[in-house]
Amino acid sequence: MIRRACAKQIGEFASQLKKDDERNELLKIFKTLFTDEQDAIRVLCLESLIPLAKTMSKDDNLVHNMPTLLSAGADKSWKVRLCFARNFAEFTEAFGKDITDSHLIQNFSALLSDNEPEVKNAAIHSLSKSIGHLSLDRICNLLLPTLSNQYSESQPAFKASTALALCAISTRVGTDMTMTKILPILRELLQDDNSDVRLNVAKNLIKVADTVGPDLLSHNLIEILKNLSEDANWRVRMAVYETLGKLSVLFGEEVYMKHLEPVFMTYLKNSAAQVRVTGITESAFLAEKFGRKWINDSYV
């Protein structure tokens, strides 16, 4: 009980210490506790490492704390690896971009392929929150290849979070990488058997559109969205109409009339009241964007 209490409070203790020698004594205790045979204590230490690292300089973190964190990513206990994966965004903030890129990201990437599904799911969930702390090189040359190799054979929860991560990544990597590497995966996920996977892509597709523009609508995407507007799950249908409305506002009336109107206007006949309400709401945004003539042509 004493070791657990100490492991849990180390980060708070560190924030109150002003002298380097006091902090060094605390680090000795921390390193001893992190080698404890009980994984519950190692987990508590790992959680305490976040506030502890924030009190230390980049060089001190590199020397004293980085090896500990790297060992956690490869710990024999899946609970410790889970803690590393779950808190990765906080670790990137505490340790900084340089240490993350040079040391931490490799271990984190391995957790996206972990044998324990709960660890994999925590890692992919953390990825979306960590994008801003990662370099473009690491995203393109390490994380994207890892996701490309992992998503197709993974559980639905991993696929659903992969959809969120890829949409977030698209905002960082630019048009070419999004079109060639990300969009093919998203098109496949839009047709996944699991409704949560389809829903996550449909709801976040606007992020991809902000990056690539109207080219998003090429490569059979319109046909996929048309099929999803008839999806058995009404939440998926609602997300599709909401996204179609946002795409129309983003791309303008010409693109809307040429590509999106035949699919979007089918909301009027949808069997779910909430879906029809969503269509009406999005239509109001279109009316504000396109003006009186569009209203008369479409609804009068």
Rosetta blueprint (number, residue, H / E / L):
1 M L
2 I H
3 R H
4 R H
5 A H
6 C H
7 A H
8 K H
9 Q H
10 I H
11 G H
12 E H
13 F H
14 A H
15 S H
16 Q H
17 L L
18 K L
19 K L
20 D H
21 D H
22 E H
23 R H
24 N H
25 E H
26 L H
27 L H
28 K H
29 I H
30 F H
31 K H
32 T H
33 L H
34 F H
35 T L
36 D L
37 E L
38 Q L
39 D H
40 A H
41 I H
42 R H
43 V H
44 L H
45 C H
46 L H
47 E H
48 S H
49 L H
50 I H
51 P H
52 L H
53 A H
54 K H
55 T L
56 M L
57 S L
58 K H
59 D H
60 D H
61 N H
62 L H
63 V H
64 H H
65 N H
66 M H
67 P H
68 T H
69 L H
70 L H
71 S H
72 A H
73 G H
74 A L
75 D L
76 K L
77 S L
78 W H
79 K H
80 V H
81 R H
82 L H
83 C H
84 F H
85 A H
86 R H
87 N L
88 F H
89 A H
90 E H
91 F H
92 T H
93 E H
94 A H
95 F H
96 G L
97 K H
98 D H
99 I H
100 T H
101 D H
102 S H
103 H H
104 L H
105 I H
106 Q H
107 N H
108 F H
109 S H
110 A H
111 L H
112 L L
113 S L
114 D L
115 N L
116 E L
117 P H
118 E H
119 V H
120 K H
121 N H
122 A H
123 A H
124 I H
125 H H
126 S H
127 L H
128 S H
129 K H
130 S H
131 I H
132 G H
133 H H
134 L L
135 S L
136 L H
137 D H
138 R H
139 I H
140 C H
141 N H
142 L H
143 L H
144 L H
145 P H
146 T H
147 L H
148 S H
149 N H
150 Q H
151 Y H
152 S H
153 E H
154 S L
155 Q L
156 P H
157 A H
158 F H
159 K H
160 A H
161 S H
162 T H
163 A H
164 L H
165 A H
166 L H
167 C H
168 A H
169 I H
170 S H
171 T H
172 R H
173 V H
174 G L
175 T H
176 D H
177 M H
178 T H
179 M H
180 T H
181 K H
182 I H
183 L H
184 P H
185 I H
186 L H
187 R H
188 E H
189 L H
190 L L
191 Q L
192 D L
193 D L
194 N L
195 S H
196 D H
197 V H
198 R H
199 L H
200 N H
201 V H
202 A H
203 K H
204 N H
205 L H
206 I H
207 K H
208 V H
209 A H
210 D H
211 T H
212 V H
213 G H
214 P H
215 D H
216 L H
217 L H
218 S L
219 H L
220 N L
221 L H
222 I H
223 E H
224 I H
225 L H
226 K H
227 N H
228 L H
229 S L
230 E L
231 D L
232 A L
233 N L
234 W H
235 R H
236 V H
237 R H
238 M H
239 A H
240 V H
241 Y H
242 E H
243 T H
244 L H
245 G H
246 K H
247 L H
248 S H
249 V H
250 L H
251 F H
252 G L
253 E H
254 E H
255 V H
256 Y H
257 M H
258 K H
259 H H
260 L H
261 E H
262 P H
263 V H
264 F H
265 M H
266 T H
267 Y H
268 L H
269 K H
270 N L
271 S L
272 A L
273 A H
274 Q H
275 V H
276 R H
277 V H
278 T H
279 G H
280 I H
281 T H
282 E H
283 S H
284 A H
285 F H
286 L H
287 A H
288 E H
289 K H
290 F H
291 G L
292 R H
293 K H
294 W H
295 I H
296 N H
297 D H
298 S H
299 Y H
300 V L
